[in-house]
Amino acid sequence: MAFTGSALRIQCDENLQSMLVGTVMRKIKSRTWKKQRHFMLQDDCMTIWYQSKKAGNAHSTFSVSDVEAVREGHQSEVLLSIAEEFPPERCFTLVFRGRRGNLDLVAESEAEAQSWIKGLRKLIENVENMGERERLDQWIGDWFKKADKNHDGRMNFREVRDLLKMMNVDMNEHHAHRLFTMADKSQSGSLEDDEFVLFYKMLTQRGDLLRVFQEFSTDGQKLSLTDLQDFLQDEQLQIEDTQSQAQELMLKYEPSDAAKQMKAMSFDGFLMYLGSVEGNIFDPRCRGLYQDMEQPLNHYFISSSHNTYLMEDQLRGHSSVEGYIRALNRGCRCVEVDCWDGANGEPIVYHGHTFTSKILFKDVVNAVGKYAFKVSPFPVIMSIENHCSVEQQRVMAQHLANILGDKLLKTTLDGKPPIGLPSPHELRGKILVKAKKMGGLEERFCGLGEDSLTAEVSDEDEAAEMDDEGIHRDSLRRRKSKQRLSKELSDCVVYCKSVHFRSFKHARIHSKFYEVASFTESKARKQLKEAGAEFVMHNARQLTRVYPSGFRTDSSNYIPQEMWNVGCQIVALNFQTAGEGMDLNDGLFSQNGGCGYILKPAFMRDAEKRFDPDNPQKLDGYQPLILTIQVISGQQLPKVNIKEGSIVDPLVRVEIHGVPQDQNKQETRWIENNGFNPVWYDTLRFTIHVPELALVRFVVEDYDKTSKNDFVGQYTLPLSCMQQGYRHIHLLSKDGTSIPPSSLFVHVRITQL
């Protein structure tokens, strides 16, 4: 395939030149597994190829677009474990998107390491800056390479036919051959790359978009400035200054200079616009930081992780500081640390009484200190489940103070007795410890002695929860005892004192604003069913943390929506487990700059207002909406069944997640044997009573008559961030990473009931 424009621009880079030649580096998997591999950048400047020195022809490849970041030095557990053997200047780590493991490498020299680090970063930046057209060309090029079995840079009809199957197209052979002949301009009986692009474009003609284009085009050939303005006003419901918007879109997306001079947009330009950020279902205005960040901490939903140290399940899973790095890089603002006594006086972190591996507490603190504010400036809460002796608690306090320094919040912000929780804005760059505390915040200012105070060290322990529910497992039994708390660790707790929850009435009379109660999911569910409105009022005054049941040994997740419906802020999920729970979490926190804090609706922040999620009609200003979604078509859906010749039979399900009355799902019909360009034109309608809390999840599945449907892709977003009109939805894979160019094309209308 020919180079894209940006690939040509980077060819003259000397780091990339040396990557094209190739380098021998060590691939490191553990202290004992260190093997030499030959790494080389391919001519497309998009693929890295590497080969085992011994295994002859055995080689692997990965795409630059799969790499999220390059970390220099000893920045992974594997590289830290061999730190004495190889200096940091020669070491680096490739971090892949989604849940794929890292690749740890050691170069022969510092210069070679730098060459790869700088070169890879340049390639990653290049991928991020690609336009829609370049991305599509790149994607077509990747398929061309896959199908060109004899690597001669051309494809005969048999290769093209096999390729169509790989691309999820079940096409009439006669029709495919007709398109092939039309694209074969050189009449050589095979397609070269430009001819293949032409063939692909004939294959992917968008009749659905052409209909819309012709409806608004005065002459059926182009959109004049007035035509485009009408489209933006009447269909896309954009009201502000549509004339300058239309001009801007023409300049940005129209490929033909002649059309630009005529102040017109061709069908190609229209196609480019609707596939872009402006044509996306997610409103670009919600992408940046747009919410008020000066309200008290308990007025926000906070992106929160459970068992953050785990990479897999909670019985035998691997514990790793990588869990903290990944969660923080995804905008998580509350991480969990389970601390136990370790050897040589060093506290360790792992899932107690299980077979999960163990890591050092100080390594966790190091990782949190280093990555806390890479993607968000707002505070990070370390939720500590403490099982340590007083001696090792003192060590924990030392590590927190020494490693975090000024980042650790050690006293109230102004040094005076506080009257309420500070805001995320005031706490920027600060790490807060949530744990048990002797006495309250007031004692610090009254100078009361604390030595005589004791506290039960851990209140949030799944073993305790299982005991409470009457299931006695020797391996998970916790001996309940009043264990001493070290004053040093107690002093690290300022605005997040862990307390045991008794009742809403008790909390209303006795609780302090800085006290945080934790609920297992089943206890939270019991309270929200029995006293939803009380729960909302409780959360208008203080923070609540909810965490998954200890019976979820596979580290699965509950659905967080029901906890958000009553205003719980710290709704902790297993970030390492993909699925519906994490889709909703990613959807809610995809807005507001991905900063990990979302302002709760006004009716949930006022302790005087009585919002009952079970009876939203009683709310002042109650105004339900009708959401109408016409699912029009799908584009290049990924193949899910690896069986030879199998093609997707796609259907689309639209799910509404919100208060109980809003919970709803509807499906389109399924389309047989077409994952390439299925067309539905099916209309789904929903009534939404509390739009402020509603999330909309689009799920594509491969219909199966005899067994469970296979998951194809999904996309979740808040209703409040949805753009109306004709929109594309760019689908995400099971683990939340993008799968270009897979998309759905829909029409959205939101009207008052």
Secondary structure by P-SEA (a helix, b strand, c coil): ccccaaaaaacccaaaaaaaabbbbbbbccccbbbbbbbbbcccccbbbbbbccccccbbbbbcccccccccccccaaaaaaccccccccbbbbbbcccbbbbbbccccaaaaaaaaaaaaaaaaaaaaccaaaaaaaaaaaaaaaacccccccccaaaaaaaaaaacccccaaaaaaaaaaacccccccccaaaaaaaaaaaaccaaaaaaaaaaccccccccaaaaaaaaccccccccaaaaaaaaaaacccccaaaaaaccccaaaaaaaaaccccccccccccccccccccccccccccccccccccccccbbbbcaaaaaaaaaacccbbbbbbccccccbbbbccccccbbbbbaaaaaaaaaaccccccccbbbbcccccccaaaaaaaaaaaaaaacccccccccccccccccccccccccbbbbbccccccaaaaaacccccccccccccccaaaaaaaaccccccccccccbbbbbaaaaaacccbbbbbbccaaaaaccccccbbbbbcaaaaaaaaaacaaaaaaaaacbbbbbbccccccccccccaaaaaaacccccccccccccaaaaaaaaaacccccccccccccccccccbbbbcccccccccbbbbbbbbbbcccccccccccccccccbbbbbbbbbcccccccccccccccccccbbbbcbbbbbbbcccccbbbbbbbbbcccccccccccbbbbbcccccccbbbbbcccccccccccccccbbbbbbcc
